[in-house]
Amino acid sequence: MPAESTPEPLIPGDSGPSSPPRPDGSRRRTRSTRRKALIVTAWTAAGVVALGGAGAGYLFFKLNGNLKSVDINQALGSHRPLKIDNGSENILVLGSDTRSGTNKKLGGGADDGSARSDTAMIVHVYKGHKRASVVSIPRDTLVQRPSCTDSEGTVHGAVSGAMFNSAYATGGAACAVKTVESLTGIRMDHYIEVDFSGFRKLVDDLGGVTVTTTRPISDKESHLHLPAGSHELNGKQALGLVRTRHGVGDGSDLGRIQLQQAFMKALVDQVKHIGLLSSPKKLYDLADTATKTVTTDSDIGSVTDLASFAGGLKGIGSSHMTMVTMPVQYDPADANRVLVDKPKAELVWKALEADRPIPKAATEGTATGTAKGVVTPG
């Protein structure tokens, strides 16, 4: 169950739609799109918490009270892929697009009380925790969604040809994890989720994230307008960038994933080099925001456990991260959807299961966006 927040302590220094063409050259139909979600990484949230966990006792308990967690093990029981004890870890990182509260203003759309996983990544940390592979799962992928039980105890039967992001909407974190494990055959060791407003504030607390755009980006849907050049993005701009779809490339979700991956690398480097220890108040603000922003699995649902988990990630910089998109092909029946390229996806899952690098052959000839290289770190 989510933990209740305790009163704020005093901190030193405080005063109190276009789309890509079909193979025949015609354009895809335009569909209405929900405001897009965000991306955050295990490095950002967990790395900041690791630093914050070293603070005074009352701050420790305050941060601990911020955290929300989900008992994935209890929800899914024993019918899961076997845990492979080879020193590696698999983390499912989700960005949820709930439209309630502050998120409605940031995300747009109707406040219908629902939420979807608009950004999904499998982060595989290799044995030794010196490098990682990140596999993005397109939200529009049609998958076999297994049966799931929602928070009210209602059982939802298995569905063939369901959009991937409907799993979270149907049964929350546990259903998202179950769907990913069914899709990959790999057990997810941990789960981390973040929302709109937390992501924006986290970037602002970091002091911004520096990226370079190789050509202008202008997207009225995400309210982002950037000329070519170097930019220090604030939280609002960062959120706009990771939601941008129509302002760059072919307007596809696959292109947006390429922007998200580039921003993720910039974010990782920013966290590693920002010099957090120079300001106790800034350190606390970051830790406070990070712990309020994330929902984790119960195994890392305390500051102590999350800090220990973070210790295994802090040595991984962007130069030691390989980023790919799950191998997919456009659905011949609906060009706004993608289908898993099963033979090539199997190369990815087998490599991660064996703790090996993802072979280049796994992504050759698969569907991809046209936004690669538009954004670079620094």
C-alpha positions as CSV (number, residue, x, y, z in Angstrom):
1,M,0.0,0.0,0.0
2,P,1.3,3.5,-0.7
3,A,2.9,5.2,2.3
4,E,1.4,8.4,3.6
5,S,3.6,11.5,3.5
6,T,4.6,13.1,6.7
7,P,4.7,16.9,7.3
8,E,7.5,18.8,5.5
9,P,10.6,19.2,7.8
10,L,12.5,22.5,7.9
11,I,15.5,22.4,5.6
12,P,18.6,24.6,6.2
13,G,18.3,27.6,4.0
14,D,14.5,27.5,3.8
15,S,12.4,30.5,4.9
16,G,9.6,28.5,6.4
17,P,-0.7,14.4,-36.2
18,S,1.2,13.6,-39.1
19,S,2.4,10.0,-39.6
20,P,4.9,8.0,-41.7
21,P,4.0,6.9,-45.2
22,R,2.7,3.4,-46.1
23,P,4.8,1.2,-48.3
24,D,2.7,2.3,-51.3
25,G,3.5,6.0,-50.6
26,S,0.1,6.9,-49.1
27,R,-0.1,8.6,-45.7
28,R,-1.4,6.8,-42.7
29,R,-4.7,7.9,-41.3
30,T,-4.4,10.6,-38.6
31,R,-5.7,9.6,-35.2
32,S,-6.3,11.7,-32.2
33,T,-3.5,11.4,-29.7
34,R,-3.4,11.7,-26.0
35,R,-0.8,14.0,-24.5
36,K,2.3,12.0,-24.3
37,A,4.0,10.8,-21.2
38,L,7.5,11.1,-20.0
39,I,10.7,9.2,-19.3
40,V,12.7,8.9,-16.2
41,T,15.4,6.4,-15.5
42,A,16.4,4.2,-12.6
43,W,19.6,6.2,-12.4
44,T,17.9,9.5,-11.8
45,A,15.5,8.5,-9.1
46,A,17.6,5.9,-7.4
47,G,20.9,7.7,-7.7
48,V,19.5,10.9,-6.0
49,V,17.9,8.8,-3.3
50,A,21.2,7.1,-2.6
51,L,22.7,10.5,-1.8
52,G,19.7,11.6,0.1
53,G,19.6,8.5,2.3
54,A,22.8,9.6,4.0
55,G,21.1,12.6,5.7
56,A,19.9,13.2,9.2
57,G,17.6,10.7,10.8
58,Y,14.4,12.8,10.5
59,L,15.1,13.4,6.9
60,F,15.6,9.7,6.3
61,F,12.1,9.0,7.8
62,K,10.6,11.8,5.8
63,L,12.0,10.4,2.5
64,N,11.0,6.9,3.5
65,G,7.4,8.2,4.0
66,N,7.4,9.7,0.5
67,L,7.9,6.3,-1.2
68,K,5.1,4.3,-2.7
69,S,5.5,0.7,-3.6
70,V,3.7,-2.3,-5.1
71,D,4.2,-5.9,-4.0
72,I,4.7,-7.4,-7.5
73,N,5.7,-10.8,-6.1
74,Q,2.5,-11.2,-4.1
75,A,0.3,-10.0,-7.0
76,L,1.8,-12.4,-9.5
77,G,2.6,-15.4,-7.3
78,S,4.9,-18.2,-8.5
79,H,3.7,-18.3,-12.2
80,R,6.6,-16.2,-13.5
81,P,9.8,-16.8,-15.4
82,L,12.6,-18.1,-13.2
83,K,14.9,-15.6,-11.6
84,I,18.4,-16.0,-13.0
85,D,21.1,-15.5,-10.4
86,N,24.0,-14.5,-12.6
87,G,24.7,-11.1,-11.1
88,S,22.5,-9.2,-13.7
89,E,19.3,-7.4,-13.1
90,N,16.2,-6.5,-15.2
91,I,14.2,-3.4,-14.3
92,L,11.0,-2.4,-15.9
93,V,10.8,1.4,-16.0
94,L,7.4,3.0,-16.9
95,G,6.2,6.5,-17.3
96,S,2.5,6.7,-16.5
97,D,0.2,9.2,-18.1
98,T,-2.6,9.6,-15.5
99,R,-4.7,12.7,-16.1
100,S,-5.6,13.4,-12.5
101,G,-4.4,16.3,-10.3
102,T,-1.3,18.2,-11.5
103,N,-0.8,15.8,-14.3
104,K,-3.9,16.9,-16.1
105,K,-2.5,20.3,-16.6
106,L,0.8,18.9,-17.8
107,G,-0.6,16.0,-19.9
108,G,-3.8,17.4,-21.2
109,G,-6.8,15.2,-22.1
110,A,-9.7,14.2,-20.0
111,D,-9.4,13.5,-16.3
112,D,-11.2,10.2,-16.5
113,G,-9.3,8.6,-13.6
114,S,-7.5,6.2,-15.9
115,A,-3.8,5.9,-16.6
116,R,-1.6,4.2,-19.2
117,S,2.1,3.3,-19.5
118,D,3.1,5.7,-22.2
119,T,6.8,5.1,-21.9
120,A,8.2,1.6,-21.2
121,M,11.8,0.4,-21.0
122,I,13.5,-2.8,-19.9
123,V,16.8,-1.8,-18.4
124,H,19.2,-4.8,-18.2
125,V,22.2,-4.2,-15.9
126,Y,25.0,-6.6,-16.7
127,K,27.0,-8.6,-14.2
128,G,29.5,-6.4,-12.5
129,H,27.1,-3.4,-13.0
130,K,29.5,-1.5,-15.3
131,R,27.2,-1.4,-18.3
132,A,23.6,-1.7,-19.3
133,S,21.3,-2.3,-22.3
134,V,18.0,-0.5,-22.5
135,V,15.1,-1.9,-24.7
136,S,12.2,0.5,-25.4
137,I,8.8,-1.1,-25.9
138,P,6.6,1.0,-28.3
139,R,3.3,1.8,-26.6
140,D,1.3,1.0,-29.8
141,T,2.7,-2.6,-30.0
142,L,-0.1,-5.2,-30.4
143,V,0.6,-8.0,-27.9
144,Q,-1.1,-11.0,-26.2
145,R,-2.1,-9.5,-22.9
146,P,-2.4,-12.2,-20.2
147,S,-5.2,-12.3,-17.7
148,C,-4.8,-9.7,-15.0
149,T,-6.5,-8.7,-11.7
150,D,-7.1,-5.1,-11.1
151,S,-7.0,-3.2,-7.8
152,E,-10.7,-3.9,-7.1
153,G,-10.1,-7.6,-7.4
154,T,-11.8,-7.9,-10.8
155,V,-10.2,-10.5,-13.1
156,H,-9.7,-9.4,-16.8
157,G,-9.3,-12.2,-19.2
158,A,-6.4,-12.6,-21.6
159,V,-6.8,-10.5,-24.8
160,S,-5.1,-11.1,-28.2
161,G,-4.0,-8.0,-30.2
162,A,-4.2,-5.6,-27.2
163,M,-2.1,-2.4,-27.3
164,F,0.8,-2.8,-24.9
165,N,0.0,0.3,-22.9
166,S,-3.5,-1.1,-22.1
167,A,-2.0,-3.6,-19.7
168,Y,-1.2,-0.8,-17.1
169,A,-4.6,0.7,-17.6
170,T,-6.2,-2.7,-17.1
171,G,-4.4,-4.0,-14.0
172,G,-1.8,-1.4,-13.0
173,A,1.9,-2.2,-12.3
174,A,1.4,-5.9,-11.8
175,C,-0.4,-6.4,-15.1
176,A,2.3,-4.3,-16.9
177,V,5.0,-6.5,-15.4
178,K,3.1,-9.7,-16.2
179,T,2.6,-8.6,-19.8
180,V,6.4,-7.8,-20.2
181,E,7.3,-11.1,-18.7
182,S,4.9,-13.0,-20.9
183,L,6.3,-11.1,-23.9
184,T,9.9,-11.7,-23.2
185,G,10.1,-14.8,-21.1
186,I,12.4,-12.9,-18.7
187,R,11.7,-12.1,-15.1
188,M,11.6,-8.5,-14.1
189,D,13.7,-8.1,-10.9
190,H,12.4,-4.6,-10.2
191,Y,9.8,-2.0,-11.2
192,I,10.1,1.8,-11.2
193,E,7.3,4.1,-12.3
194,V,7.2,7.9,-12.5
195,D,4.5,10.6,-13.4
196,F,4.3,13.9,-15.3
197,S,4.6,16.4,-12.5
198,G,7.4,14.6,-10.7
199,F,9.5,14.3,-13.8
200,R,9.1,18.0,-14.5
201,K,10.1,19.0,-11.0
202,L,13.0,16.6,-10.9
203,V,14.6,18.2,-14.0
204,D,14.1,21.6,-12.5
205,D,15.6,20.5,-9.2
206,L,18.6,19.2,-11.1
207,G,19.1,22.7,-12.6
208,G,18.1,21.6,-16.1
209,V,19.5,19.1,-18.6
210,T,21.8,20.1,-21.4
211,V,21.2,18.7,-24.9
212,T,22.1,19.7,-28.5
213,T,19.5,19.7,-31.3
214,T,21.0,19.2,-34.8
215,R,17.9,20.8,-36.4
216,P,14.9,22.8,-35.2
217,I,12.1,21.1,-33.3
218,S,8.6,22.7,-33.4
219,D,5.6,20.8,-32.0
220,K,2.5,22.6,-31.0
221,E,1.1,19.3,-29.5
222,S,3.9,19.2,-26.9
223,H,4.4,23.0,-26.8
224,L,8.1,22.6,-27.6
225,H,9.9,25.0,-29.9
226,L,13.7,24.8,-30.1
227,P,16.1,26.1,-32.7
228,A,19.1,24.1,-33.7
229,G,21.9,24.4,-31.1
230,S,22.7,23.8,-27.5
231,H,20.0,24.1,-24.9
232,E,19.7,23.8,-21.1
233,L,16.2,22.4,-20.9
234,N,14.1,23.2,-17.8
235,G,11.5,20.7,-16.6
236,K,8.7,21.9,-18.9
237,Q,10.9,21.8,-22.0
238,A,12.3,18.4,-21.0
239,L,8.8,17.1,-20.7
240,G,7.9,18.6,-24.0
241,L,10.9,16.9,-25.6
242,V,10.2,13.4,-24.4
243,R,6.5,13.9,-25.5
244,T,7.4,15.3,-28.9
245,R,6.1,13.2,-31.8
246,H,4.8,15.4,-34.6
247,G,7.5,18.1,-34.6
248,V,10.4,16.1,-35.8
249,G,11.1,13.1,-38.1
250,D,8.2,11.2,-39.6
251,G,5.8,11.9,-36.7
252,S,5.8,8.3,-35.5
253,D,6.0,6.9,-32.0
254,L,9.2,5.1,-33.0
255,G,10.8,8.5,-33.7
256,R,9.7,9.8,-30.3
257,I,11.4,6.8,-28.7
258,Q,14.7,7.9,-30.4
259,L,14.3,11.3,-28.8
260,Q,13.6,9.8,-25.4
261,Q,16.6,7.6,-25.6
262,A,18.9,10.6,-26.4
263,F,17.4,12.6,-23.6
264,M,17.9,9.6,-21.2
265,K,21.6,9.6,-21.9
266,A,21.9,13.3,-21.3
267,L,19.9,12.9,-18.0
268,V,22.2,10.1,-16.8
269,D,25.3,12.2,-17.5
270,Q,23.7,15.2,-15.8
271,V,23.0,13.2,-12.6
272,K,26.6,11.8,-12.5
273,H,28.4,15.2,-12.9
274,I,26.2,17.8,-11.3
275,G,28.0,18.0,-8.0
276,L,25.1,17.4,-5.7
277,L,27.1,17.4,-2.5
278,S,27.8,21.2,-2.8
279,S,24.4,22.1,-1.4
280,P,22.7,20.3,1.4
281,K,19.4,22.0,0.6
282,K,19.6,21.1,-3.1
283,L,20.5,17.5,-2.1
284,Y,17.4,17.3,0.1
285,D,15.2,18.9,-2.6
286,L,16.3,16.3,-5.1
287,A,15.9,13.4,-2.8
288,D,12.5,14.6,-1.7
289,T,11.3,15.1,-5.3
290,A,12.7,11.7,-6.4
291,T,11.1,9.8,-3.6
292,K,7.7,11.5,-4.2
293,T,8.0,10.9,-7.9
294,V,8.6,7.2,-8.1
295,T,6.6,4.1,-7.4
296,T,8.7,1.0,-7.0
297,D,8.3,-2.7,-6.3
298,S,8.3,-3.5,-2.6
299,D,11.8,-5.1,-2.7
300,I,13.2,-1.6,-3.2
301,G,10.3,0.2,-1.4
302,S,12.4,1.8,1.4
303,V,15.1,4.4,1.2
304,T,17.6,1.9,2.5
305,D,16.8,-0.7,-0.1
306,L,16.5,1.9,-2.9
307,A,19.9,3.4,-1.9
308,S,21.5,0.0,-2.0
309,F,20.0,-0.7,-5.4
310,A,21.2,2.7,-6.6
311,G,24.7,1.9,-5.5
312,G,24.8,-0.8,-8.2
313,L,23.9,1.7,-10.9
314,K,25.9,4.8,-10.2
315,G,29.0,3.5,-12.1
316,I,27.1,3.3,-15.4
317,G,27.5,6.3,-17.6
318,S,25.8,6.9,-21.0
319,S,28.9,5.7,-22.8
320,H,28.3,2.3,-21.3
321,M,24.6,2.1,-22.2
322,T,23.3,0.4,-25.4
323,M,19.8,1.5,-26.4
324,V,17.5,-0.2,-28.9
325,T,13.8,-0.4,-29.6
326,M,12.1,-3.8,-29.4
327,P,12.2,-5.3,-32.9
328,V,8.8,-4.5,-34.5
329,Q,7.2,-4.2,-38.0
330,Y,4.3,-2.0,-39.0
331,D,0.9,-3.8,-38.8
332,P,-0.3,-4.3,-42.4
333,A,-3.9,-4.0,-41.2
334,D,-3.3,-0.7,-39.3
335,A,-0.3,1.4,-40.0
336,N,-0.7,3.2,-36.6
337,R,0.1,0.0,-34.8
338,V,3.2,-2.2,-34.8
339,L,3.7,-6.0,-34.4
340,V,6.6,-7.7,-32.6
341,D,9.1,-9.1,-35.0
342,K,9.3,-12.4,-33.1
343,P,12.4,-14.0,-34.6
344,K,14.5,-10.8,-34.1
345,A,12.9,-10.0,-30.7
346,E,13.9,-13.5,-29.6
347,L,17.6,-12.6,-30.3
348,V,17.2,-9.7,-27.9
349,W,15.5,-11.7,-25.1
350,K,18.0,-14.6,-25.4
351,A,20.9,-12.2,-25.2
352,L,19.6,-10.5,-22.1
353,E,18.7,-13.8,-20.5
354,A,22.3,-15.0,-21.0
355,D,23.7,-11.6,-19.9
356,R,25.2,-11.0,-23.3
357,P,25.3,-7.9,-25.5
358,I,22.3,-7.5,-27.9
359,P,23.5,-8.5,-31.4
360,K,23.3,-6.0,-34.2
361,A,21.3,-8.5,-36.3
362,A,18.4,-8.2,-33.8
363,T,17.4,-4.7,-35.0
364,E,18.5,-4.9,-38.7
365,G,15.6,-4.5,-41.1
366,T,13.0,-3.7,-38.4
367,A,10.7,-0.7,-38.3
368,T,12.4,2.5,-37.0
369,G,11.8,6.2,-36.6
370,T,13.6,9.0,-38.4
371,A,14.6,11.1,-35.4
372,K,17.9,9.5,-34.6
373,G,20.6,12.1,-34.2
374,V,18.2,15.0,-33.9
375,V,19.0,15.3,-30.2
376,T,22.4,14.5,-28.6
377,P,23.6,14.8,-25.0
378,G,25.6,17.9,-24.0
